[in-house]
């Protein structure tokens, strides 16, 4: 019984993931989603230019110090300020890049997860390798009462959340 349930759960998981990925790609092809993608792309460019500008200022700062145009105290103070600005920009850039991926027409699930799904998608029988790739744990509560936890449950939940967000946006 358990093997059949595990296989059924894995097959449902794989089919749902691929269907959801395709649906997100189709929704992202809509013009309003492409507009959002382009807006995020402009923001990425702006943040990268800002990061480059602040990084240059920070490197120029050392030249100013070595030429005795600023004191050691000023160098340390400005260096700290620029380092904080760089970290803030990098953080904002990561956030915008993550948001941009969600609007890409070429949206894909995480590569490792996708590879595992494509490897086992056509399998009709549960193998040890398949179970190792997908099953995190099986918690037995009783003879016919058990809970199957999959390795990719967190990513699956995130994907379902993204799907719901996309559906809400398209209304």
JOWOUR-V296293 format. One record per backbone hydrogen bond with DSSP energy under -0.5 kcal/mol. NH is the residue of the N-H (numbers start at 1). CO is the residue of the C=O. E is the energy in kcal/mol with one decimal. If there is no record, write none. Layout:
NH,CO,E + NH,CO,E
//
This chain:
5,1,-2.4 + 6,2,-3.0 + 7,3,-2.7 + 8,4,-2.6 + 9,5,-2.6 + 10,6,-2.7 + 11,7,-2.8 + 12,8,-2.5 + 13,9,-2.7 + 14,10,-2.8 + 15,11,-2.5 + 16,12,-2.7 + 17,13,-2.5 + 18,14,-2.4 + 19,15,-2.7 + 20,16,-2.7 + 21,17,-2.7 + 22,18,-2.2 + 23,19,-2.4 + 24,20,-2.6 + 25,21,-2.1 + 26,22,-2.3 + 27,23,-2.6 + 28,24,-2.6 + 29,25,-1.0 + 30,27,-1.4 + 33,30,-0.5 + 34,30,-2.0 + 35,31,-2.4 + 36,32,-1.9 + 37,33,-2.2 + 38,34,-2.4 + 39,35,-2.3 + 40,36,-2.4 + 41,37,-2.2 + 42,38,-2.2 + 43,39,-2.0 + 44,40,-2.4 + 45,41,-2.1 + 46,42,-2.4 + 47,43,-2.7 + 48,44,-2.5 + 49,45,-2.3 + 50,46,-2.4 + 51,47,-2.6 + 52,48,-2.3 + 53,49,-2.5 + 54,50,-2.6 + 55,51,-2.4 + 56,52,-2.3 + 57,53,-2.2 + 58,54,-2.4 + 59,55,-2.2 + 60,56,-2.8 + 61,57,-1.6 + 62,58,-0.9 + 63,59,-1.0 + 64,60,-2.3 + 65,61,-2.2 + 66,62,-3.2 + 67,63,-2.0 + 68,65,-1.7 + 69,64,-3.1 + 70,64,-0.9 + 75,71,-2.6 + 76,72,-2.7 + 77,73,-2.5 + 78,74,-3.0 + 79,75,-2.6 + 80,76,-2.1 + 81,77,-2.0 + 82,78,-3.0 + 83,79,-2.5 + 84,80,-2.4 + 85,81,-2.4 + 86,82,-2.8 + 87,83,-2.4 + 88,84,-2.5 + 89,85,-2.6 + 90,86,-2.6 + 91,87,-2.3 + 92,88,-2.4 + 93,89,-2.9 + 94,90,-2.5 + 95,91,-2.0 + 96,92,-2.5 + 97,93,-2.9 + 98,94,-2.2 + 99,95,-2.0 + 100,96,-2.6 + 101,97,-2.0 + 102,98,-1.0 + 103,99,-0.5 + 103,100,-1.6 + 104,100,-0.5 + 104,101,-1.1 + 107,104,-1.3 + 114,110,-2.5 + 115,111,-2.7 + 116,112,-2.0 + 117,113,-2.3 + 118,114,-2.7 + 119,115,-2.0 + 120,116,-1.7 + 121,117,-1.4 + 123,120,-1.4 + 131,127,-2.5 + 132,128,-2.8 + 133,129,-2.1 + 134,130,-1.8 + 135,131,-2.9 + 136,134,-0.5 + 136,149,-2.9 + 137,149,-1.9 + 139,147,-3.1 + 140,138,-0.6 + 141,139,-0.6 + 141,145,-3.1 + 142,145,-2.0 + 146,144,-0.6 + 147,139,-2.8 + 149,137,-3.3 + 149,147,-0.6 + 151,134,-3.7 + 153,150,-1.5 + 156,152,-2.6 + 157,153,-2.4 + 158,154,-2.2 + 159,155,-2.5 + 160,156,-2.4 + 161,157,-2.1 + 162,158,-2.4 + 163,159,-2.4 + 164,160,-2.2 + 165,161,-2.3 + 166,162,-2.6 + 167,163,-2.5 + 168,164,-2.4 + 169,165,-2.3 + 170,166,-1.8 + 171,168,-0.8
//
